[in-house]
Amino acid sequence: MIRIAIFGSFYRGYYVLDELIHGPYSDRFEIVGVATDDLSQKFVNADRRVWQYDHKPEEETMVERSAHRNGLAVYKGRVKDDAFYELFSSSWRPDMCVACTFGQRIDKRLFDYPRLGFYNLHPCIEGEWPSKYAGPNPFAELIADGQDHTQVALHRVDAGFDTGELIGMSPRIAIPPAATVIDMHKLTSPAVAQYAIGELAAIGQVAALRELAARASAAA
């Protein structure tokens, strides 16, 4: 099984977690840890992200509560912290990580650790990559530009800001007239979670086949 850690909050984090627990690829993953936003902390940059808009208090803790219901470890502190790195590297020991609406930058020692990669989900549209919609509030920019649809990129995390290697793009999702940023998080998250976990499962399967081939070659 692939040991996976989730760094996420709000609807995208919630649906990615739910897909890992209940989706068709659930038997391929072991969730070893969940890091989520704590809005009482300045380091999550809430005023520049989705949390600046009107939302329900329950939406702030939906990932945490889902994780606890399923007996999963939850972390809400700084991730650029020696104590967290010790937890991450000695207890969680992920093969793969996915970020999905998470308010902290991931530093090099974290994104270099998982042998199968550290990935992020970021709204944008097809075309050039890195996207012009890189940054903390892409849905607001897509709506302001009058775009009638969005996709969500699955990309590797690197030292830049939404600039890592592009792995793939979700199917097209329409932006309805008068849709808000909150609406778009709700509308896109279920489909994007299904897409992303399918892609991550495929990455794990390819890696497993390569490992088997390497062992067979070494034994020959």
N, C-alpha and C positions, 0 to 999 in steps of 0.2 A: 504493500500500500504506500501511497505517496503521503508523506508527512507535510501538511500544509498549515500555514499560519495566515490569518486574515487581519488586515489593518483597515477597518472600515466603520462607517456609521450611516445614519439616516437610511433611506430606502435602498440605495444600492448595496450598502453593507448588509442590510437585513436580508435582502433577497439572495445575495451571493452566499451568505451563511445558510439560509434555508435550502438553497439548491445543493449545497455540499452535504447537508444532512439528509435531505429527502429526495433529491433528484436522481435521475437514472445512472449517474456516475458515482453515487455515494459509496459504493463498495470499493472504489479505487482510492479513496482518500481517508486519511486519519487527521482530524482537526486537532492540532497540538496547542493552539493558542489563539486568542482573539484580542487585538488591541483596538480600542475605540475612543472616540472623542469624549473628553470631560469638559463641558462648556464653562465650568467655573475657572478653568485655567487659561491664562492669556496665550500660552504657547500653541493653542489650537486655532488661533487667528479667526475666531468666530465672526468678527465684524466684517470680514472680507469674503466670507463664504456663504453657503446656503443658509446658515443659521441667522443671518442678518434679516431674513424675511419672517413674516408671521408664521408660526408653527405651533404645534401642540407640545406641551411638556413631555408627553409620552413618546414623542418622536425623537427626543434627545437620548433616550435610554433604550430604544427598541432593540438594538444589537446586543447590548449588555444583558437585557432581560431574556432574550432568546438564547444567548449563550448559557446563561445560568440554568435555564430550564432544561438544557441538554447536557448539563454537567461539564461545561467547558471552562477552562481557565480564562479569566478576563484581566487585561491590563489597561489602566487609564492614565498612567503617568507619562513622563517624558520618554521618548524612545532614543534620543541622543543622550544617553546616560549609561555609565558603566554598569550600574546595577541591572538595568534592563538588558544590556548586552550579555551579561552573565546568565540571566534567565533565558534569553533567546538562544544562546549557544550551548548551554549545558542542560537545560530542561526541555525547551521546545524543540530544538534541533531540527528545524524545518528543511525539507527537501525543496520546497517551493513556497513562495509567499505571493499574496495578491492584495493590492491596495484598492479600496473602493469607497471613495468619499472619506478621506482621512486628512486631518488638519495639521500634520507635522511632516517636515521634510525627512526623507530617509537617507541616512548617511552611508558612506561607502562600505564600512565594515558590516552593515546590515544587508545592503543589496548585493554585496559580493558573496555572502555566506551560503545561500541555498544553492545546492548543486544543480537544480533544475531551473533556477532563475527567480527573480523578484519582479513581479508584473504590476501594472497599474491599468485602471480603466478610466478613459478620459473622453468626454463628449467632443465631437468635432464633425466635419463632413469630409467626404472623399476629396482627394486632391493632394496638395503638397503636404509633406511631413518633414519636420515638425509642423504642426498646425498653427495657423494664425490665432486659433482659439485656445492656445496654451494659457494656463493661469488658473486662478482659484475659482472663477465664476463663468465657465464657458457657456452654460445655457443662457445666461443674461446677454452675452455677446452675440450668440446665434440669433436670439430673438430680436435684439436691437438691429441686427443686420438684415432682418426680414427673411431669414431662411425659412423654408417651408418644411424642412426635414432635418434630421440629425442622424448621425451614426455614433458609435462609441468605439474608440480605438483600444485595443489590447496591446500594450507596449511594455518593453523592459524599463525598469527604473534605472536611471543613471544619475550622474552628478548634476545634470541640468534640470530644467523645470519642464516636464512633459516633453522630453526630447529623446528618450531612449528608443532603441530599435523597435520599429513597428512590426508586430506579429500578425495582426489582422484587424479587420473592421467588422463590427456587427452589421446585421441587415439594416436597411433604411427604416427609420421610424418617423412618422409625420409629426410636425409641430402644428397643433390645431390653432385656429384663430383665437386670439386673446389668451393663449396659454401663458402661464406664469412659470418662473423658475421652479417653484415647488411642484406645479403640475407636471413639469417635464421630468423631474426626479421620480415622481410616482408612475408616470406613463412608461418610462423607458426601463426601469429597474428589473422587472420580471424577465423580459426578453433578453436583456443584456446579461443577466446572471446566467440564464440558460446557455447563451452563446459562449460566454467566457469559460464556464466550467467544462463545456465540451472541448474547447480549445486547449485548456490546461490538461485535461485528461489525455488528449491526443499527444501533447508534448511529453507527458509521462510515459505513454505507451511507446513512442518512438525511442525514448531514452532507454527503456527496458529492453527493447529489441536489440538496440546497439550493444548493450551490456552483455546480452546473451550471445550475440555474434562474436564479441571480443573474447568471451570465455571459451567458446567453442574453438576459435582460432588458436588461442593459447594452449588448449588441451590437445590440439591436433599434432 
